[in-house]
Amino acid sequence: MGITSPLCFTEAFITKLDFTRRESLHPHFGIPEWKAKYSASNEGTLPLLLLPFEPTQIPLLGQHIRLIFRHGKYMDMIDQSLTSYESVIGMSVLDQDESLPIAVVCEVIEEELDIKSGYRGFTSMEVGLRAVGRVLRCNEPPDAYTTDYFHGRKALSVIRLGRFVEYQDEELTESELVMCAEHLKNIESLLALPSQFLTNPEGHELPSKRQKLYADAHTYLASQMRDVAAASWAVFTLIEDDSKISSVIVQALSTKNILERLRLGLTAVLDVTASSTRECFDEKDSFQ
């Protein structure tokens, strides 16, 4: 799932902003500092500001996204994230007007923060975020991520601020590790397809756009988790048309099983690729 163009939030009028406090921020604040600041004083739970997103707009772990805000409440949330939450902000997943209990944790990339003042005081903000983890909303039963539990629960009451606990993958068994190795070979095969390469003037192969996205996500995550776990998230960057995989995104965020997530990602990549190929042939036939 490669998110490349900025998402834009454009609601009504904006409020006056004051970003003078940002000058005192430590440049290396992020997830470790956020956990250290809040976990000890909140019985292990972590407060998190939340931006609402549909599943297909959510960046999965390792992915980078750029957002454009033209509404004061969202700009205020970014400011509050930088000044009070160690540059951390969450993305709640809205599925059919219901909020899922799993949220994606992102770090605000302050170097990519750009605030612009426009005509008659209108202001816009563009900011970069990197998805770095996921958390589970507190006070939910163990099977809270199932659709039935959230039927009829509206999202508006839970999208701005919540309290969460960490949500970690389970350990893999020996047999699961063997199957994961096979899936990793399949990913390598997809990345090595000749049609995915470009060449420079000297004739050397250059990585394609989605190869760069995969490498960027995998490299970032591999410094924090085992290689197979990093690949299970990075594989979703190979999906160029993510409009068809809303349910897959929800499953990927919900599962704690690395093997299951690898299978979900590979299946989605192959399904979208096959669908795109069929559509290409159908369009070609229509002109004959």
N, C-alpha and C positions, 0 to 999 in steps of 0.2 A: 504494500500500500504506500505508494510514493506521493507525499503531499508536497507539492513544489510551489504553487502560487499562494499568495497571502489570502487568508480568509478575512472578510470584512464585516464589522459590526456597525450598523448605521441607524441608530435609533434617536430620533428627536433631538433635543437640545443637550448641551453639555454643561458641566459645572466648572467653576474655576478651580484650577489645579495649582498645587504648590509642591515643587520637586526640589526645593532647596535642601531638604534633609538628606537627599541621596548623596550629597558630597561627602558625608562622613561614613559611607558604607565601606565595609571591608571587601576587597575585590574577590575573595575566595569563599564567600558565604554560599551555602548550598545545602544539600541533603544532610550531610553529617552534622552540620551546625544546627539545622532545624530540629533534628532528632535530639541532639544534646540539650537544646534549650527547653524543649517541651516535655519529653518523655518522663523525666524524673519527677516533675511536679504534677503530672496528670495521670498517674497510675499506669504508665505505659501507653496511654492514648495520645494522639497527635492532632491538634487543630489544623484545619486546612481550608483556605479560601477556595471556592469552586466556581469555575466557568462552565456553563452548560454547552454540551456539544452532542450532535447526533453521532451514532456509531461510525459512520463512514468519514466523519471529519476528525475523529480522534487519532492523534499520532500514537502508535504503539511504541513500546520501549526502544530507545535508541534513535528514534526518528526526530527530526528537526522540523519545526513549523514556524511560519511567520504570520502574525495576526495584525490586522488594522482595526483600531477602535475609534469610533466617533461618538461615543456615548460616555458621559462622565462617570457613571457607576463602574464601568469596566476599567477605565483609566485609574480610578481611585483604587480598585482592587490590585492593579499592577503596582501602584505606588505603595500600597499597604504591604504587599508581598515583599517588596524590596526593603522596606523600613522596619517591618515587624515580624516577618516570617522567613528571614534569612534567604530571600530571593526564591522562595518555593511557592508554587501555586498548583492547584489541582484542576482536573477536568472531569466533571461528572458526566456520565453517559446517559443520555436521554433516549429512550426507546419507546416510541408510541406514547409520548407524553408521560412516561414513567421513568423514575430515576433508578438506575441499577446501583447496587451497594458497592460495586467496585469502582474506584476512581483512579485515574492516571495521575501520577505525581510528576510535575515538570519543574525544571529550573529556569528562571527568567535569565536570559542572556543580556546582561546590562549593556554590553558593548554594542548590541543590536537595537537598543532602545532609541527611537527617534520621535521627538514631539514637534509637531508643526502647528503654528498659528496661522489661521487663514482669514478670510474676509469677514468683517463684523464680529471678530472674536471667536469664530468657530475654530476648534482645535481637533487635530487627529493625532493618534499615536500608532506607531508601528513598532512591534517588538518581536524578538525571536525567542522561542521556547524549545527546550529539549526534554523529551519524555524520558524519565530516568527510573521510574518505579511504579508500583501500584499498591493500593491500600484498600482495606475493607472497612466499611462504616460500622461503628460500634452499635451494640444493642440489637444486633440482627441475629436470628437463628442461624445455625451452621449452613443450612441449605437456602439462605436468603437470596442467592443469586438466581434461583429458579424463577421462571416467568410467573408461575401461579401465585407465588407469595406477593408479587408486586402488582398484581392485577387490580386496577382501580386506584392505586396510590398516585396522586399527582406529584409532579416534580417541583413545582414552584416553591414548596416549603423546604426543600432540601438542597437547592442548587447553589446557595451563596456561601454557606459556611457549615462545615461538619466536623465530627470528631472520628478519627480512624485509628486502626491498628495495622501493623505491617501484614502483608499478604505474600508469603514466600512459596516457592516451588517445593514439591516433595523430592526426596532422594530417589534416584533411578535404581532399579534392580539391574543385575548383570544382564539378564535377557533383554531388558529395555535398552541398555547401553548398546548392545549388539544391533538392535533394530534402528536405533538413532544413528549409528555409524552408516548404515545403509542409506538412510534418508539424507545424511550429509553428502554422500557420494552423488545422490540425485541432484542436490542443490548445486554441487560443483559442475555437474553436467549441464544444468540449465545456464549457469553463468558462462560456460565455455562455448556455447553455441556460436558458430561463426557469424551468424546474422546479427549478433549483438555487438560486434566490434566495429569501430571506426578506425581510419588510418590517418596519420599525419602526412605532411608533404614528403617525408623521407620514407614513407611506406610502413612505418611501425604501427602495430596495433594500439589503439587507444580504447580505454574502457567506455562502455556505453553509459547513458544516464542512469539506468537502473543498476548497473554494476557499481557505479560510484555511490549510489544511495545505499546499496547493500554493504559495501565495504565501510562506509562511514558509520552506519548503525552497528555493524558487527565489531568494528575496531573499538568503538566507544564502550560497548557492553562487555567485550572480552576482558577489559581491565577490571570489571566488577563482579563477573560471574564466570562459570565454566564455559568453555567454547561451545558446547552443544546447546546450552541455554541461550547464549547470545545468538546462535544461528536460528533458534526457534522463534525469536522475535524479528531478526533481520530478514528472514525469508519473506515477510509480508511487504517489504519494500519492492519486491519483484512484481507485485500486482499493479499493473498500470491503470486498470479500470476498477476502482474499488466501489463503484455504485451498486454492484451486484452482490456484495459480500457483507452486508450489515450483520446478519446473524453469525457469520464466521468471526467477525471482530469481537462480538460479545462473548462467544465461546472461548476465543483466545485469551481474553482478559480474565475470564472466570476460572479456567482450568489451572490446577497446580501441577499437572502432569506435563513434563517437557516433551515426551514422546507424542502425546496427543496433540500438543500445539504444533509440533513439527509436521504431523500428518495434516492438520487443518490447513497450515500455510501452503504446503506442497500441493494439496488437493485444490485449494483455491487458485493457486498460480496456474495449474494445468487446466482447470475448468475455464478460467477467464481467457487463457491463451487459445484453447480449442474453440470457445465461443467467438472470439475475435477472428479466428481463421475462417470459421463458417460464414460469418457476416461478410468477410472480404470476398469469398467465393460467390455468395449470393448476390452481392453488389456487382461483381464482374459478370455473372450470368445475365443480370437484368439488362445489360447493355448489348447483349448478343442477339 
